Amino acid sequence: MNKARRTRINEIIEKLNALKEDVEAIMDEEQESFDNMPESLQEGERGDAMQEAIDNLSSAMDSIGEAVDSLDEASI
């Protein structure tokens, strides 16, 4: 791979890492909101929906991390 394409891949990696940080911040906010809810609400529909959102955000972070790893491997 030539230097120009490696540079473009590195720029994409930087953008993905920034997006991963944004997703993590949202996930942390949602987790904090969930943790501050009364236990009775945590165990209800709203709590279940929030926990599912947290799980999905975590999954998205993992996927972004995998994409970064793949791009990093491709740029060698």
N, C-alpha and C positions, 0 to 999 in steps of 0.2 A: 504494500500500500504506500502511496506517495505521501509526502509531507502535507500537502493541501487537504487531502481526504482525512488524514489523521487529525489535522487541526479542526476540521469540521466536526468530526466525531467527538473530539474533546469539548468543543463548544456545546454539543448536544448533551454530553455527560454533565457538564456544569448546569445546564438548564434543568435536566432531570433531577439532579441533586437538590436544586433550589425548590423544585416542585415537591420533592419528597419531604423537605423541611416544612413546607406549607401544609401538606397533608398531615404531617406529624403534629403540627401546632393545632390544627382543627381537631384531630383525634384526642389530643390532650385536653382541649377545652371541653369536648363532649364527655370525656371520662370524668373530668372534674365536676361537670354539671350532674352527671349520673351519681357520682359519689356523694354529692351534697343534697340529693333528694332523700326524702323520708323513705325508710325501708319499705313501707307499704306501697309506695309508687314505684320503687325499683322492681318490685315483684309483679307489677301489673303490665298492661299492654304498652304503656309509654316506656317503662323501664326496659321491657323486652326489645322495643324498637330502637331505643338508644344503644343497648348492648349490641344489637345486630349492626347498627351503623358503625360502632367502634370496631367491631370485628371486620367489617368491610373496609374501613379505612386502613386497618392494620394489613389486610390482604393487599390493598392497593400499594402500600409502602413496600411490601415484599416484592410485588411485581415490578415496581420502579427499580428497586435494588437489583433484581435479576436482569432487567434491561440494561442497567448501567454496567453490570458485570459482563454481559454479552458484548456490548459495544466496546468495552475496554479490551476484551479478548480479540475482537475483530481488528482493533487498531494496532496490533502488534506487528 
